[in-house]
Amino acid sequence: MAMFLSSIFSELTSRSITFLVDKCSRSTSPPAVEELLSNLQRFLLRVQVTVEEADERHISNQAMLRQLSQLRKEMFKGYHTLDTFRCRGAHEENQVRPSITPSIFSPVKRIRFSSDGSSSEHDQIRQVLGCLEAAIRDMSELVVFLSGCPRRCRQPYSMYLIIDHCMFGRQMEMARIMEFLLQEEVPTDGNSGVLPIIGRGKVGKSTLIEHACKDERVRDHFSLIMCFRQCGTRDERTVAALSDCDVIKHRSRATGEEKRVLVIIEVIGDMDEDIWRKFYSDCKHHVAGGSKIIVASRSDKIARLGTTQPLKVKHLTPEEYWYFLKVRTFGSTDTQDHPKVALIGMDLAHEMHMSFFGASVLIGLLKANFDARYWSMALARVKMCKRVNPLLYGEEWVDFWQGIEPINIRRVSNMSSEYLMIVYDYETGFVQDTAQNEGPQMSIRDVLFGSNNVRPRGRFEVLAWRSHIPPHYSYMWGCEVRRPQRRVSRRKRIQQIQR
């Protein structure tokens, strides 16, 4: 009966939405931009209800997961469009003092729309409306099937609280990991299944694995979950020597000889072929059938180790990234209440290269602080680092948030020629608020923006960010005050930096 009523409700909703779109398209005069945005907001609310309901349920059907993934993408695009137009409009209405000179870092200069508010704006909003309308029409059966999926044991929260305590935007990747771990394999030669997980540094590989390991279904399926972290390719530790294991994530008290084991190997680069063969052979002889291995690395070369297709963890799309940044920084606050700050935030999202780590560092600094000057200072710092560091290290300099090269942050002071550098970074499972430093203790705010009370000197470490979700790593930056090196081959670069 419940499924029958749900089906009727879905059909009525789909027809009403289709009627609304047809009415807008057949109107003799094109609707105003504000009317289109109002329709867009109603569509988005409908989609968000379905997406949030799906997030509360265990879904194993791959077709449903793909449809939900597409539905989320359309929702993120819709919210990005809505925020862009509405915040832009609200900001222009608030510009009542023409004497104020706009900053060179103002996002309004980058986001330009037609001033007549007719063709290009209408076309852009209509395109997003059309995609949402098609997605809503296609999701009527999905709503029916969702009612048959079991609920997760989780209290209902607002979206900003859910994102604060859960992983964002990785539903498809998590479903792939769970399918691999819980799939019963027919024993053949006793070899364990291997899933390679590949992705850039700080993209979320360890977080994905940690969430999978904490799932009760995984803990019931495996008697032992053990993790090896190998910084080099010549690490000869084996699965038989549990004392060599870095972390035992789970150990059940079940008795019996046939105990399935989940082995997790986290490496930075490739694995030596001989070491891998020895390790895999040890797994074959010391663990029961049905055991699994996950190998996570930044290198594409580990794909050869897998018994299944590798899982590639990629960055979010720009629309997904803005939604994540907006919800985490604004919380329950409407972006329309702070349109200038929201526009600066959109520009920040554009400059961050979709980095989860970078967003998390800035969220810790900007959250619940809606001072536009403070946000502009953060935007200016990110842009300055992106301009200065390629002059120092050439075009090979990759990304501000990857930590591959030392990073020039800023001058120690306006009167000094010394520069504050980030020379290394690392992650640790230990709780760290401060470190043993040569100079005074500094916060991440002091490092990025400076302070009148604290002057950096020597070498020191600072807590950049502590993860709020498992595995709750603390990310540390090793900083150093350096004088500019006047090399002949780089004289022109140094002169450009000092200007």
N, C-alpha and C positions, 0 to 999 in steps of 0.2 A: 504493500500500500504506500509506504514511504517513497519507494522508487517511482511509483506511478505518479504521485503528487509532484515529486521533484521533476519528472519529465515534463509534466504539464506546465509547471512554473517556468522551466527553461525555455519551452516553446513560446509561451506568452511573452517572456522577456526578449527573446530573439526577434519576434515579430514587431514588438513595440519599438525596438531600436532601429530595425529596418525602416519602419514607418517614419521615424524621426529623421533619419538620414535622407530618405526620399523626399520628405517635405522640404528639407533645407536645399536639396539639389534642384527641386522644381520651382522654387520661389522665383517670382519675376525679377526681384531685385536681390543681389547677393547679400547675405547676412553680414552684419558687422563683425569685425575681428573679435570683439568681446563676446558676441553671441556664439561664435565658433569655439572660443575658448571655454565658455560655459558648457557647451555640448561635450567638448573634449574632457572636461573635468568629470562629468557624469559618466562617460564611458570608462574613464580610468577607475572610478570608484567601483563600478561593476566588476571590472577585471581584477582589481585588488582584492575584492571579497573572495573571488575564486582562488587566486594565488595564495592568499593567507590560509584559506581553508585547506588547500593542498599541502601547505607546509606543515600542517598539524597531523598529517596522516602518513603511514608507511605505504609507499607505492613501489611495487616491484615490476609492473608492466612497463617495458621499454618504450612502447608507442605512446603511452600516457605521459611518460617522462619527457619524451621529445616534444610532445604537444605543449606541455607545461613550460618547457624551456623557451619555445617560440612565443608563448603567451607572456612570459616575463620580459622577453626582449621588447615586445611591442609596448608593454606597460612602461618600461624604462625610457623608451623613445618618447612616449607620450608625456611623461612627467618632465623630461628634459625640455621638450617643446613648450609645455605649459609654463614651466619656471622661467624659461628664457623670455618669452613674450610678456608675461605678467610682471616679472621683476623689472624688465626694461621699461615697461610702461609706467610702473609706480615710481621708478627712479627719475624718469623724465618729468613727472608731475611734481616731484619734490625739488627740482632744480629751479628754485625761485630766486637764488642769489647769483646773478651772472658774473659778479666780481670775483668769485672763487675760480681760480685757474685749475682745470682738471689735471690730475697726475698723469705722468707719462705711462704709468702702469695701470691706468684705468681700463677695466675690461670693456667699458662702453665703446672705446676706440676700436676694439677688435670685433665686437659683435655689432654689425651694422644691418639695418633692415631698411626697406623702402619707406620713405617718409609719407607717402600717400596712403599707406595702409590698405592697398587694394590687391593688386594682382599677385605679387610674390608672396606676401604674407598669407593671403587666402589660399594660394596653391599649397604652401607648405603645411598649413593646418589641415586643409582638406585631405592631403595625402596621408597624414598621420591618422585622421579620423577614419579614412577608408580602410587602412590596415587594421585599426582597432575593431571596426565594425565587422570585418571579415573574421577576425580572431574570435570575437564574441559569438558570431553565428556558428562557428565551428566547435565551440566549447559546450554546446548543449548536452551532447552525449557524455562529454568528460565530467560534467557536474553529476550526472547519474552514476557513473562508475566510481566517482570519488566517495559516494555514500557507502559503497561496499568495502572501502579500504579501512583497515583498523587505525584507530587514533593513537597518536603518540601520548606518552604519559608526561604532559607538560601543561603548566598553568597558562591561561591566556594572558598575553601581554600586548601592549602597544608595539607597533613595528619597531620603533627606535630602541625599545628594551630588548626585543628579540634579537636584533642585529648586535646589540651590545654584548649579548651572552652566547651567540651562536655564530657559526661560520656563514658568510654571505656569498651567494652567487655560485655555489659549488654543488648544486643538487645532482647534476648529471654525473660529475666526477665521483661523488660519494656513492651514487647508485652503482656505478661501474665497479668500484672497489668492493662494495658489499656483495655484488653478484659473484665476483671472483672468489671471495673468501668463503661464502656459504654454499657455493656450488659443489655438489657431491661428484667426485671424479671416479671413474672406473679404474681400479688399480691395474696397472700394466707392468711396468718395469720397476716400480717402486720410487720413481722420481717424483719430486714435489713440484707443484705448479709454481711458476715464477711470473710475477707481474711487475714490469718496469714502470716507474713513474718518473717522468722527465719534465723539468721546468726550470726556469731561471731562478737565481737566488732570491729568497724572500717572497716567492710568489704564492706560497701556502702549501707546499708538499707535506711538510711535517705536521701541519695543522690538520690536513686531510687524514693522514694516517692516524693521528691521535684521536680524532673523532670516531674513526672506524674502530679503533681498539677499545674505546669506552662504550661502544654499543653492546647492550646485553646479549644480543643474538650472537655476536662474535665471541664474547666471553663464555657463553654456554657451549659454543662450538669447539673452541680450542682450550686445552688444559693449560697451556703455557704460551705466553706472548713475550718474546725477548727481542731486544733491540741492540744492534751493533752499529756504532758510529765510527767510520773509518775515514780519517783525514788524508791518508795516503793510499797508494795503490799497492803497497807491499805489506799490508797488514795481514798476518798469518793466523789470526785467531780463528777458532773453529766453534761450531755449534755445540760440540760435545763438552767443551770446557765452559760451564756456566759461570765460573768465577771470572772469565774473561769478558763476559757480557757487560755492556755498559749499563743497561737498564732492563730489569724484568718488569714489564708492564702489568702482567697478570699471571697468577699461578693458582690453579684450583686445587682443592683438597681431594679431588676424586682419586680413587685407587684403581689399579689395573694396569696392564702392560701397554694396551693400545691407547696412547695419549697423543692426540693431534697437537702439533706445535705450529705457531705462527712466528716466523723469523723475519725481522725487519732490518734491512741494511741501508744505512744512510751514508752516502759518499758524496764528495764534491765533484770529482771528475770521473774518469773511467776506472774500471777494475782490471787489475792484471789477470791475464787469462789463466795462468797457472794457479794463482791464488783462488780464483773462482772455481776452477775444477776441483781443487782440494776441498774447498768449502762445500760445494754441492755434493761431493762424494760423502763427506761427513754427514750431511743432512740425510742422504739416502740410507746410511747405515745406522743412524742413531735416533731417527724420529719415525713415528708411525705413519702408515698410509693416510692420505688425506691432509697431510701437513702442507702449509703454503709458505711461500717466500715473497716478500715485497722488497724491491731494490729501488731506492729513490736517489736521483742524481741530477745535476745540471747538464750532464753530457748526454748527447743523443746516442753515443756509442754503446750504452748499456742496453739498448733495445735488443741487441743480439742475444742477451742472456735470457730473454723471456720465453715462456712456453705459450704465451698469448700476446695479442697486440699491445704495445705499450700505451699507457695513459699519459697524454701530454697535457699538462696544466698550463693554461695560457692566461694572459692578463685579461681583465674585464674589458668590455667595450666602453667607449667614452660615456655613453648614456648610463650604463650600469655603474660605472665608477662615480659619476656625479650623484646618482641616487644614494650610493653608499656613503659618500662624503657628506651629502646634505642631511641624511637621516642621523648620522652619528654626531654631527656638529650642532644642528639645529634642534634635534630631539623633537619634542612636541610643539615647538615654536613654528609658526607659519612663516615661510620665507618672504611673503608679501609684507610682513611687519618690518622687515629689514632688507629692502630691495637692493640697496647699494652693497651691503655685505654679501648678499646672495650672488650678485654679479661678480664680485671679487672672488668668491668661492668657486664660481664656474671657471674663471680664468685660472685659479690655482689648480683645479682639476685638470685643465688643459695642459698645464706645465709639469704635472707630476709623473707623466709617462705611465699612468695606471698602476703605480706602485702601492701595494697594500701597506708596506712598511712606512713609506713616506707619508701616506695619508694618516696612518696611525700616530706618527710623531706629531704632525701638525694638528690633528684632532685633539691630542692631549693639551696643546697650547691654545687652541682657538675655541674649544667647546664652551658653550654658554657665555662667550664673550663676544658681544655684537658691536664692538667699537670698530668702525670702518678704518680708522687710522692704523689700528693694530693689525687688521687683516691685510691692509695695503703694505705694511712693513714686512709681513711674512711673504707676500707675493714678490716684493722687491728683492728680498734675500734669495729666494729660489731663482729668480731671473738672473741676479748678479752671479750666483754660483755657476749657472749654466753658461754665462758669457765668459767668465774669467778662466775656468778650468780647462776648456779646450785650448786656450792660448798657452797654458802651461804644459799640457800633456799632448797636445796635438789632436787630430781627429780621432785617434784611437780611444780617447776618453769616452766611456760608454754612458754612464748614468750617475747622477748625484747620489742615488740611493743604493747602488750596488756595492759600493765600497771596494771596487777593484783597484783603483788608484788612490793615493792620498788626495784629499779634497781641501781646497782653499776655501775657507768659510768667509773671512772678513779680516780687515785690519784690527789689530788689538785696540787701537784708538785712532782718532783723527790726526793726532800729532805724532804718531809712531809709524815707522816703516816696517815693523814686525807684523807677521800674519799669523792668524790662528788656523791650524790645520787639523783635519781628522786623518790620522795616519793608519789606523786599523779599526776594525770592529769585530765583535764576536757576540755569540749568544750563549747564555748559561741558564741552567735550571735553578740556580740558587737565587734567592731573593737578595737584591743589592740595591740599596738606596745611595750609598756613597762608596768611595774607594780611597785607597791610600794615595794621596796626591802630593806633589811637591809644593803646590801653592794652595790657596784657599779652595774650599769645596764650591763647585759650580753646578748650576742646574742646566737643563737643556735650553731653557729660555736665555740664560746668561750666555751660552755658547753661540746661539744663533743670532741674538739681537743685541748682545752687550748689556752691561750694567754699570751704573755710576758707582756702585758700592763694591763690586768685585772686579779685579783686573787679573786676567789669566797670565800665568807665567809657568815656565818649565813644561813638564809632562804631567798629564792628569787624565783620569777617566771620568766619564759622566754617563749616567743612565739615560739613554735616548728614549726608551719606551719599554714598558712591561706589558706583555700580552694579557688581555683580560679573558681570553679563552684558552683551553688546553692546547698545547702543553705548558702554557704560562711561562714562556721564556722571558728572561730579561735581556734586552739588547743594549750592549755597552759600546760606547765610542771611546777610543784612545786618542786623545788630543795632544797637540804640542804647539808651542809658540816658536816660530822660526823666522829668521831674517831672510829676505829675498836673496836667492843665489844669482849672482851676476855672471852668468856664463855668456861667452861671446856668441855662441850659436843661438842663444835665446834672448839676446839683448833687446831686440825689437819687441818680443813678447812681453818682457818685464816692463819695458817702458809703456806699453799699452795698458798693462795692469795698473801701474802706478798713477796713471792720469785720473 
